[in-house]
Amino acid sequence: MRIDVLTLFPEMFDGVFGASILGKARDKGIVSLNAVNFREYANNKHNTVDDYPYGGGGGMVLKAEPVFSAVEDLLRADGQLDEQPDRTAAAKAPRIILMCPQGQPFTQRKAEELAAEDRLIFICGHYEGYDERIREHLVTDELSIGDYVLTGGELPAMVMIDSVVRLLPGVLGNESSAVTDSYSTGLLEYPHYTRPASFRGMEVPEVLLSGHHSRIDQWRREQSMLRTLQRRPDLLDDAPLTDKERKWVRDQLMELKRKEAEQLSRKAIPGRGI
């Protein structure tokens, strides 16, 4: 896979692209990671990439031309740009992803979708926003990592790239790790334990020490469902559960409500009610 990031601050990616899982994946040749300063594509003597918005208003708007030119230069280098100016070969074009708080929320499912691509281009903006023609005529996706605004798109791009690259074959030491991650199965991941089996009076669940793989698998599945019920019950609506598992979840929900009611009754002060 090849990933290019268009940014005004390429130095922000030096450490991220060279360290940990991303650095190892690049060293293995599994992924090519490049940061491109699109200021180099400004067509004026001051190399400005932003301007005042038409119609007035606060802030500056990222100009269309340097972003279009940078993307076209990348496509041209790959032989993916049509010979006629301002026309890209749509059938061959990579996914071009705009970092934007207005975009579709980034999820594990989206990460898995992007991991199936051979080529990704991320666009990181600054200032008040983008010239709308970038959205309408250049990008294929607009993505957001949350309902808040950052000073630029660099941090969201780093988050998404890390999430995507770790899914590529050969990147993680254990190929099953990504498959059992939270959200990959539709549920939150089950608890993990390691040595020692007893630590300060806190014990590892006996089933994990049993060596009985089918019991361990069942325990992990139940713990995933229980943790999802406790922390993200909204995920259970679309989770791939059997009828038996859904009944188990309903029983656990009733038990949780019973325990909550008991705790409330214990907190009640006699004679004053609750």
C-alpha positions as CSV (number, residue, x, y, z in Angstrom):
1,M,0.0,0.0,0.0
2,R,1.1,3.6,-0.7
3,I,-0.1,6.4,1.5
4,D,0.6,10.1,0.8
5,V,-0.4,12.9,3.1
6,L,-0.8,16.5,1.8
7,T,0.1,18.9,4.6
8,L,1.6,22.3,5.4
9,F,3.6,20.6,8.2
10,P,5.3,17.5,6.9
11,E,7.7,17.5,9.8
12,M,4.9,16.5,12.1
13,F,4.9,13.0,10.4
14,D,8.6,12.3,10.7
15,G,8.4,10.6,14.1
16,V,5.1,8.9,13.6
17,F,6.0,7.3,10.2
18,G,9.4,6.1,11.6
19,A,8.4,4.6,14.9
20,S,6.6,1.6,16.3
21,I,4.2,-0.4,14.1
22,L,4.2,2.2,11.3
23,G,8.0,2.3,11.1
24,K,8.3,-1.5,11.1
25,A,5.7,-1.8,8.4
26,R,7.6,0.7,6.3
27,D,10.9,-1.0,6.9
28,K,9.3,-4.3,5.8
29,G,8.1,-2.7,2.5
30,I,4.5,-3.4,3.4
31,V,3.5,0.3,3.2
32,S,5.0,3.4,1.7
33,L,4.4,6.5,3.8
34,N,5.1,10.0,2.4
35,A,4.3,13.5,3.6
36,V,4.0,16.2,0.9
37,N,4.1,19.9,1.6
38,F,1.4,21.3,-0.7
39,R,2.7,24.8,-0.2
40,E,5.3,23.9,-2.8
41,Y,2.4,24.0,-5.3
42,A,1.3,27.5,-4.6
43,N,1.5,29.6,-7.8
44,N,2.4,33.0,-6.3
45,K,5.7,34.6,-5.2
46,H,4.8,34.5,-1.5
47,N,3.7,30.8,-1.6
48,T,0.4,31.5,0.1
49,V,-2.1,28.7,0.1
50,D,-5.0,30.6,1.7
51,D,-7.1,33.7,1.0
52,Y,-10.1,35.7,2.4
53,P,-13.5,34.1,1.8
54,Y,-15.8,35.5,-0.8
55,G,-18.7,37.2,0.9
56,G,-16.7,38.1,3.9
57,G,-16.5,36.4,7.3
58,G,-13.8,35.5,9.8
59,G,-10.8,33.3,9.1
60,M,-9.0,32.3,5.9
61,V,-9.9,29.6,3.4
62,L,-7.6,27.0,1.9
63,K,-7.3,27.7,-1.8
64,A,-8.2,25.0,-4.4
65,E,-5.3,25.3,-6.8
66,P,-2.3,24.1,-4.6
67,V,-4.3,21.1,-3.4
68,F,-5.5,20.2,-6.9
69,S,-2.0,20.6,-8.3
70,A,-0.4,18.5,-5.5
71,V,-2.9,15.6,-6.0
72,E,-2.5,15.8,-9.8
73,D,1.3,15.6,-9.5
74,L,1.0,12.5,-7.4
75,L,-1.4,10.9,-9.9
76,R,0.8,11.9,-12.8
77,A,3.8,10.3,-11.2
78,D,1.7,7.1,-11.0
79,G,0.5,7.3,-14.6
80,Q,-3.0,7.8,-13.3
81,L,-3.7,11.3,-14.7
82,D,-5.4,11.8,-18.0
83,E,-3.4,13.6,-20.7
84,Q,-6.0,16.3,-20.8
85,P,-5.6,19.0,-18.2
86,D,-7.9,19.0,-15.1
87,R,-9.1,15.4,-15.9
88,T,-8.3,12.4,-13.8
89,A,-8.9,8.8,-14.8
90,A,-11.6,8.1,-12.3
91,A,-11.5,4.3,-12.8
92,K,-7.8,4.3,-11.7
93,A,-7.8,7.1,-9.1
94,P,-7.0,6.3,-5.5
95,R,-9.2,7.2,-2.5
96,I,-8.6,10.8,-1.8
97,I,-9.6,11.5,1.8
98,L,-10.3,15.0,3.3
99,M,-9.8,15.5,7.0
100,C,-12.9,17.4,8.1
101,P,-15.0,17.8,11.3
102,Q,-18.1,17.7,9.0
103,G,-17.1,14.4,7.5
104,Q,-18.3,10.9,8.1
105,P,-17.3,9.5,11.5
106,F,-14.2,7.3,11.2
107,T,-14.9,3.7,12.5
108,Q,-13.2,0.3,12.6
109,R,-15.4,-0.7,9.6
110,K,-14.1,2.3,7.6
111,A,-10.5,1.4,8.6
112,E,-11.1,-2.2,7.3
113,E,-12.5,-0.8,4.1
114,L,-9.5,1.5,3.5
115,A,-7.1,-1.3,4.3
116,A,-8.3,-3.1,1.2
117,E,-7.1,-0.3,-1.0
118,D,-3.7,-0.1,-2.7
119,R,-3.4,3.7,-2.6
120,L,-4.6,6.4,-0.2
121,I,-4.1,10.2,-0.3
122,F,-5.0,12.2,2.8
123,I,-5.5,16.0,2.7
124,C,-4.9,17.9,5.9
125,G,-6.1,21.5,6.0
126,H,-5.7,24.5,8.3
127,Y,-7.4,27.8,8.7
128,E,-11.2,28.4,8.5
129,G,-11.9,25.7,5.9
130,Y,-11.5,24.4,2.4
131,D,-12.6,26.0,-0.9
132,E,-15.8,24.0,-1.6
133,R,-14.5,22.9,-5.0
134,I,-12.0,20.6,-3.2
135,R,-14.9,18.8,-1.6
136,E,-17.1,18.7,-4.8
137,H,-14.5,17.8,-7.5
138,L,-11.4,16.3,-5.9
139,V,-12.0,14.1,-2.8
140,T,-13.7,10.8,-2.6
141,D,-14.2,10.7,1.2
142,E,-14.6,13.2,4.0
143,L,-13.8,11.7,7.4
144,S,-13.8,13.0,11.0
145,I,-12.4,11.4,14.2
146,G,-14.9,13.1,16.4
147,D,-17.4,16.0,17.0
148,Y,-14.8,18.6,17.8
149,V,-12.4,20.9,15.9
150,L,-8.6,20.8,15.8
151,T,-6.2,23.3,14.5
152,G,-5.4,21.1,11.5
153,G,-6.0,17.7,9.9
154,E,-2.6,16.2,10.7
155,L,-3.5,14.5,14.0
156,P,-6.7,12.9,12.6
157,A,-4.7,11.7,9.6
158,M,-2.1,10.1,11.9
159,V,-4.9,8.3,13.8
160,M,-6.5,7.0,10.6
161,I,-3.3,5.9,9.0
162,D,-2.2,4.0,12.2
163,S,-5.7,2.3,12.3
164,V,-5.5,1.3,8.6
165,V,-1.8,0.1,8.4
166,R,-2.1,-2.2,11.4
167,L,-4.7,-4.2,9.5
168,L,-2.4,-4.9,6.6
169,P,-1.1,-8.5,6.4
170,G,2.3,-8.9,8.0
171,V,2.2,-5.7,10.0
172,L,1.2,-7.2,13.4
173,G,3.2,-10.0,14.9
174,N,0.0,-12.0,15.6
175,E,-2.4,-11.9,12.7
176,S,-5.3,-12.7,15.0
177,S,-4.8,-9.6,17.1
178,A,-6.5,-7.2,14.6
179,V,-9.4,-9.7,14.1
180,T,-10.3,-9.8,17.8
181,D,-9.9,-6.1,18.5
182,S,-12.7,-4.1,19.9
183,Y,-15.2,-3.2,17.2
184,S,-13.8,-5.6,14.6
185,T,-16.2,-8.3,15.8
186,G,-19.0,-5.9,16.5
187,L,-18.3,-6.1,20.2
188,L,-15.8,-4.7,22.7
189,E,-12.8,-6.9,23.3
190,Y,-12.7,-9.3,26.3
191,P,-10.4,-8.7,29.2
192,H,-6.7,-9.9,29.1
193,Y,-4.5,-11.2,31.8
194,T,-0.8,-12.2,32.0
195,R,1.7,-13.5,34.6
196,P,1.7,-13.7,37.5
197,A,-1.6,-15.6,38.1
198,S,-1.9,-14.0,41.5
199,F,-1.0,-10.3,42.1
200,R,-1.6,-8.7,45.5
201,G,-4.5,-10.9,46.1
202,M,-6.0,-10.3,42.7
203,E,-6.5,-13.6,40.8
204,V,-6.6,-14.4,37.1
205,P,-10.0,-16.1,36.3
206,E,-9.6,-19.8,36.8
207,V,-11.0,-20.7,33.3
208,L,-8.0,-19.0,31.6
209,L,-5.6,-21.3,33.5
210,S,-7.6,-24.4,32.7
211,G,-6.1,-25.1,29.3
212,H,-9.7,-26.0,28.1
213,H,-9.8,-24.0,24.9
214,S,-13.6,-24.3,24.2
215,R,-14.4,-23.1,27.7
216,I,-11.9,-20.2,27.3
217,D,-13.5,-19.2,24.0
218,Q,-16.9,-19.3,25.6
219,W,-15.7,-17.2,28.5
220,R,-14.1,-14.6,26.2
221,R,-17.2,-14.4,24.1
222,E,-19.4,-13.8,27.1
223,Q,-17.0,-11.3,28.5
224,S,-17.1,-9.4,25.2
225,M,-20.9,-9.3,25.3
226,L,-21.0,-8.3,29.0
227,R,-18.4,-5.5,28.5
228,T,-20.3,-4.2,25.5
229,L,-23.5,-4.3,27.5
230,Q,-21.9,-2.3,30.3
231,R,-20.0,0.3,28.2
232,R,-21.5,0.5,24.7
233,P,-24.9,-1.1,24.7
234,D,-25.8,0.7,21.5
235,L,-23.4,-1.7,19.6
236,L,-25.5,-4.7,20.6
237,D,-28.3,-3.8,18.2
238,D,-26.2,-4.6,15.2
239,A,-23.8,-7.1,16.7
240,P,-23.8,-10.6,15.1
241,L,-25.3,-12.5,18.0
242,T,-27.2,-15.8,18.0
243,D,-30.7,-16.0,19.6
244,K,-29.1,-17.9,22.5
245,E,-26.5,-15.1,23.0
246,R,-29.2,-12.4,22.9
247,K,-31.1,-14.2,25.6
248,W,-27.9,-14.4,27.6
249,V,-27.4,-10.6,27.2
250,R,-31.0,-9.9,28.3
251,D,-30.5,-12.1,31.4
252,Q,-27.3,-10.1,32.2
253,L,-29.1,-6.8,31.7
254,M,-31.7,-7.9,34.2
255,E,-29.0,-8.9,36.7
256,L,-27.3,-5.6,36.3
257,K,-30.5,-3.7,37.0
258,R,-31.1,-5.9,40.0
259,K,-27.7,-5.1,41.4
260,E,-28.2,-1.3,40.7
261,A,-31.5,-1.4,42.6
262,E,-29.8,-3.1,45.6
263,Q,-27.1,-0.5,45.7
264,L,-29.7,2.3,45.6
265,S,-31.6,0.7,48.5
266,R,-28.4,0.4,50.6
267,K,-27.7,4.1,50.1
268,A,-31.1,5.1,51.3
269,I,-31.1,6.9,54.6
270,P,-33.7,5.3,57.0
271,G,-36.6,7.7,57.8
272,R,-35.8,10.1,55.0
273,G,-36.6,8.0,52.0
274,I,-34.8,8.2,48.7
